[in-house]
Amino acid sequence: MQNKGILIQPLYQEVWQSSGIDPEEIIELLVHFRLAAPVQTELSRFKPQYFLPAVLPGYTGDPNEVHPGYELRASPVHITFSTGYVPPGFFTCLATAVATNPNFELSFDDYFAASAIHSKSIYRNRVYFSYGCPSDNFVLTDINEAIQVDVMRYVPENSHPVPFKTVCQNIMKLLEECCQKVEDTLTLYHNGSNADRSSRRVQYMCQCSRSSEVHYIKNIDAEKQICSEFVHCKMESIPRRLTINELMWFKKISARESNDDQQEVMLTIANLVDIIRVLEKSNFQNQKWRKLGLYLGLIHPELKTIEDNYPRDAERCLEECLAEWLKNDTEATWEKLAIAVGEAGEKSAATYIRSEKTFNR
């Protein structure tokens, strides 16, 4: 039980039979206050089974460290509270609320993807779940001042029936429902009083730099944010576009983008040669590859790695930059490329791309 957090009926009946209270009443009380969750696992032949995260050891590692081998990963999201810390009992209740949601399953110790690393997935303050089929993984981690949410996909995007972006947004909607249930439970626990209730907010971690300091994108609303709009943060004075990983949380597009999407096809790594040829014909300056990468949504560490691998080779850096964009942006289009080329200062090249590839829009 201390390794998996699963309590089976024979065990709790034996432990609580001398308490003078019916063991089934005790378990009902734990479930009622979301300290335990009824689950179905293959860990034991005994039924029913209950998940009790509070009995597990705590996770002390890096909250940003996840099982290796993923194909796609959304930028982390934080659920923050006005008190500046996660209210006592909130994470435990949230973990059990998610565990009882039919859309999610607890993800126990396992071999992930092609990795040979076997690592623990369930802790008192960190819980892995799977969602969908083929399953994507999402992790809840209590980092004291917030609850961190991470979502990963371990299969290629083109082999999954549901876009990763859709999965991320669906998970956040379901997580919001679970958070509301937890708040209702905690209010009930405090006899209906809201005096100690902390207001909750979803914040999106900014990936603008390699700074280890956690900071958030400013004034961003998932329902209102248009994917192509510029965003701000406290670390950078210059506004920027959302990175590929950050875009996973937002779905709203402008009217022009909506019309464009009806006519444009998505670009993949198979289009790399065609893109390079078009850029050559447009007279795009290869030395501007880094700025182009920024406007395509690549982050600083990715660009620095390319630069370190191919020093003083602007042509190869441009090729690797485009390849990285195509591999990670599941909604890459010619129009996106044209916009980024224009913002990199190559207006005539952007005009050429549109004239050749975006139906003269």
C-alpha positions in Angstrom: 0.0 0.0 0.0 2.8 2.4 0.8 4.3 1.9 -2.7 1.1 2.3 -4.7 -1.4 3.9 -2.4 -4.0 1.3 -3.1 -6.1 0.0 -0.2 -7.9 -3.2 -0.7 -11.0 -4.4 1.2 -9.4 -7.3 3.2 -6.7 -5.0 4.5 -8.9 -2.2 5.7 -11.4 -4.6 7.3 -8.6 -6.3 9.2 -7.1 -3.0 10.3 -10.3 -1.2 11.3 -12.4 -4.1 12.7 -11.2 -3.4 16.3 -12.1 0.3 16.0 -15.7 -0.2 17.0 -16.8 1.4 13.8 -17.9 -0.5 10.7 -14.8 -0.4 8.3 -17.2 0.2 5.4 -18.5 3.4 7.1 -14.9 4.6 7.6 -14.1 4.1 3.9 -17.3 5.8 3.0 -16.3 8.8 5.1 -12.8 9.0 3.5 -14.4 8.9 0.0 -17.0 11.5 1.0 -14.3 14.0 1.9 -12.1 13.0 -1.1 -9.3 11.5 1.0 -9.8 8.2 -0.8 -11.1 7.3 -4.3 -12.6 4.1 -5.5 -10.5 2.8 -8.4 -10.0 -0.3 -10.6 -6.5 -1.5 -11.1 -4.7 -4.7 -11.9 -2.5 -4.5 -8.8 -4.7 -6.9 -6.8 -7.4 -9.5 -7.5 -9.4 -8.1 -4.5 -12.2 -5.7 -5.1 -13.1 -3.0 -4.2 -9.9 -0.9 -4.2 -9.3 2.6 -3.0 -6.6 5.1 -3.8 -5.2 7.0 -0.8 -2.4 9.4 -1.9 -1.8 10.6 1.7 -0.2 7.4 2.7 2.5 7.6 0.0 6.1 9.0 0.4 6.6 12.5 -0.9 8.4 13.4 -4.2 11.5 15.6 -3.6 12.9 15.8 -7.2 12.6 18.4 -9.9 8.9 19.1 -10.7 9.9 19.7 -14.4 11.4 16.2 -14.7 9.1 13.7 -16.4 9.5 10.2 -17.9 11.7 10.5 -21.0 10.8 9.5 -24.5 7.9 11.9 -25.2 7.2 13.2 -28.7 5.3 16.3 -27.6 5.1 18.2 -24.3 3.0 21.3 -23.5 4.5 24.1 -21.4 3.8 23.7 -17.7 0.7 25.3 -16.2 0.3 26.4 -12.6 -2.8 26.4 -10.5 -2.1 29.2 -8.1 -3.9 30.5 -5.0 -4.4 34.0 -3.5 -2.8 32.8 -0.3 0.5 32.1 -2.1 0.4 28.4 -1.2 -1.6 25.3 -2.0 -4.4 25.1 0.7 -4.0 22.2 3.1 -5.7 19.1 1.8 -6.4 20.6 -1.7 -3.9 18.5 -3.6 -5.0 15.2 -2.0 -8.6 15.9 -2.7 -7.7 17.0 -6.3 -5.8 13.8 -6.9 -8.7 11.6 -5.7 -11.2 13.7 -7.7 -9.2 13.2 -10.9 -8.8 9.5 -10.1 -12.6 9.0 -9.9 -13.1 10.9 -13.2 -14.0 8.3 -15.9 -11.7 10.1 -18.4 -8.6 9.4 -16.4 -6.7 6.4 -15.1 -3.9 6.3 -12.5 -0.6 5.6 -14.2 1.6 3.4 -11.9 5.3 2.4 -12.2 5.9 1.5 -15.9 8.3 1.5 -18.7 7.5 4.6 -20.8 7.8 4.6 -24.6 11.1 3.2 -25.8 12.9 4.2 -22.6 14.6 1.5 -20.6 14.1 3.6 -17.4 11.7 2.2 -14.9 10.6 4.9 -12.5 8.0 5.5 -9.9 4.9 7.5 -10.9 2.8 7.9 -7.8 3.7 10.0 -4.7 1.8 11.8 -2.0 2.5 15.1 -3.8 2.9 14.0 -7.4 0.6 11.7 -9.4 0.7 10.5 -13.0 -2.5 9.9 -14.9 -3.3 8.6 -18.4 -5.9 10.1 -20.7 -7.5 8.8 -23.9 -6.5 6.0 -26.3 -3.7 5.8 -27.3 -3.1 7.3 -23.8 -1.4 10.6 -23.2 0.1 11.3 -19.8 -0.5 14.2 -17.5 1.1 14.9 -14.2 -0.1 16.8 -11.1 2.7 18.0 -8.8 2.3 19.9 -5.5 5.2 22.4 -5.5 3.9 24.1 -2.3 3.2 27.5 -3.8 1.1 26.0 -6.7 0.0 22.8 -8.4 1.9 22.2 -11.6 0.2 20.5 -14.5 2.3 18.8 -17.3 0.9 17.0 -20.3 3.0 14.7 -22.6 2.4 12.6 -25.7 4.6 9.5 -26.2 3.5 8.5 -29.7 4.0 10.4 -32.9 1.3 13.1 -33.6 0.4 11.6 -37.0 -0.4 8.2 -35.4 -2.9 9.6 -32.8 -6.5 10.2 -33.8 -6.8 13.3 -31.6 -4.5 16.4 -31.9 -2.3 16.9 -28.9 -3.5 20.5 -28.6 -7.1 19.3 -28.3 -6.1 16.8 -25.6 -4.3 19.6 -23.5 -7.4 21.8 -23.7 -9.8 19.0 -22.8 -7.6 18.0 -19.8 -7.7 21.6 -18.5 -11.5 21.7 -18.8 -11.8 18.4 -16.8 -9.3 19.6 -14.3 -11.3 22.8 -13.7 -14.4 20.6 -13.0 -12.3 18.6 -10.5 -11.0 21.7 -8.8 -14.5 23.0 -8.4 -15.6 19.7 -6.8 -12.6 20.0 -4.4 -13.6 23.5 -3.4 -17.1 22.4 -2.7 -15.9 19.5 -0.6 -13.5 21.8 1.5 -16.3 24.3 2.0 -18.5 21.5 3.3 -15.7 20.4 5.6 -15.5 23.9 7.0 -19.3 23.8 7.7 -20.1 25.9 4.6 -17.9 28.8 5.6 -16.0 30.6 2.9 -13.9 32.6 5.3 -10.7 30.6 4.7 -11.4 30.0 1.0 -8.5 30.9 -1.3 -9.3 32.2 -4.8 -7.7 30.1 -7.5 -6.2 31.0 -10.8 -4.6 29.2 -13.8 -1.2 30.7 -14.8 0.8 29.8 -17.9 4.6 29.4 -17.3 6.6 31.6 -19.7 9.3 30.0 -21.8 10.9 33.1 -23.1 14.4 32.5 -21.7 16.6 29.9 -20.0 16.1 31.7 -16.6 15.5 29.2 -13.8 13.2 31.7 -12.2 9.5 30.6 -12.6 7.4 33.4 -14.1 4.2 33.6 -16.0 2.8 35.1 -19.2 1.1 38.4 -18.3 -2.6 39.0 -18.4 -3.5 36.0 -20.6 -6.9 34.4 -20.7 -7.3 30.9 -22.3 -10.8 31.7 -23.6 -9.9 35.1 -25.2 -6.2 34.8 -26.2 -5.8 34.7 -30.0 -3.0 32.3 -30.8 -1.2 34.8 -33.2 -1.3 37.7 -30.8 1.8 38.9 -29.0 2.2 38.2 -25.3 4.3 39.8 -22.5 6.1 38.7 -19.4 8.2 40.3 -16.7 11.5 38.9 -17.9 11.4 40.4 -21.4 10.5 44.0 -22.3 9.8 43.1 -26.0 6.5 41.3 -26.7 6.7 38.0 -28.5 4.5 35.3 -29.9 3.5 32.1 -28.0 6.0 29.3 -28.4 4.9 26.0 -29.9 4.6 24.4 -26.5 2.7 27.3 -25.1 0.2 27.3 -28.0 -1.1 23.9 -26.9 -3.3 25.5 -24.2 -5.1 28.1 -26.5 -7.5 27.5 -29.4 -8.9 30.9 -30.4 -7.8 32.2 -33.8 -8.5 35.4 -35.7 -11.2 35.6 -38.4 -8.4 35.8 -41.0 -6.6 32.7 -39.6 -9.9 30.9 -39.6 -10.5 31.6 -43.3 -6.9 30.7 -44.1 -7.1 27.4 -42.3 -10.0 26.4 -44.6 -7.7 26.6 -47.6 -4.3 25.7 -46.2 -2.9 22.3 -45.5 -0.7 21.5 -42.6 3.1 21.4 -43.2 5.2 18.5 -41.9 8.9 17.5 -42.0 8.2 16.1 -45.4 7.8 19.7 -46.7 11.2 20.8 -45.6 12.9 20.7 -49.0 10.0 22.6 -50.6 10.2 25.3 -47.8 14.0 25.7 -48.3 13.5 26.1 -52.1 10.8 28.7 -51.6 13.0 30.7 -49.2 15.9 30.5 -51.6 13.7 31.8 -54.4 12.4 34.6 -52.2 16.0 35.7 -51.4 15.5 35.2 -47.7 18.8 36.0 -45.9 20.1 32.9 -44.2 21.8 34.8 -41.4 18.4 35.8 -40.1 17.6 32.2 -39.2 17.7 32.9 -35.5 15.2 35.7 -35.6 13.0 33.6 -37.9 13.1 30.8 -35.4 12.0 33.0 -32.5 9.0 34.2 -34.5 8.1 30.6 -35.5 7.9 29.8 -31.7 11.2 28.1 -31.0 12.7 28.9 -27.6 16.2 30.1 -26.7 17.7 26.8 -25.7 16.6 25.2 -28.9 18.2 28.0 -31.0 21.3 27.9 -28.9 21.8 24.2 -29.5 21.5 24.7 -33.2 24.0 27.5 -33.2 26.4 25.5 -31.1 26.1 22.4 -33.3 26.6 24.4 -36.6 28.8 27.5 -35.8 29.2 29.9 -38.7 27.0 27.8 -41.0 23.9 30.0 -41.4 22.5 27.8 -44.2 22.6 24.6 -42.0 21.3 26.5 -39.0 18.3 27.7 -41.1 17.6 24.1 -42.2 17.8 22.8 -38.6 15.6 25.7 -37.4 12.9 24.9 -39.9 13.1 21.2 -39.2 12.6 21.8 -35.5 9.6 24.0 -36.2 8.0 21.4 -38.5 8.6 18.5 -36.0 7.0 20.4 -33.1 4.3 22.7 -34.5 1.3 20.4 -35.4 -0.4 23.4 -37.1 2.5 24.6 -39.3 1.3 26.4 -42.4 2.7 28.5 -45.2 0.9 31.5 -43.8 2.6 31.1 -40.4 5.9 30.9 -42.2 5.1 34.1 -44.2 4.2 35.9 -41.0 7.4 34.9 -39.3 9.5 35.8 -42.3 7.9 39.2 -42.4 8.5 39.8 -38.7 12.1 38.8 -39.1 12.5 41.8 -41.4 12.1 40.1 -44.8 9.0 41.7 -46.1 9.6 41.0 -49.8 10.3 37.4 -49.0 7.1 37.1 -47.0 5.2 38.6 -50.0 6.8 36.1 -52.3 5.8 33.2 -50.1 2.2 34.4 -50.0 2.1 34.8 -53.8 3.4 31.3 -54.3 1.8 29.3 -51.5 -1.1 31.1 -49.9 -3.4 31.9 -52.8 -2.4 35.6 -52.9 -4.1 36.4 -49.6 
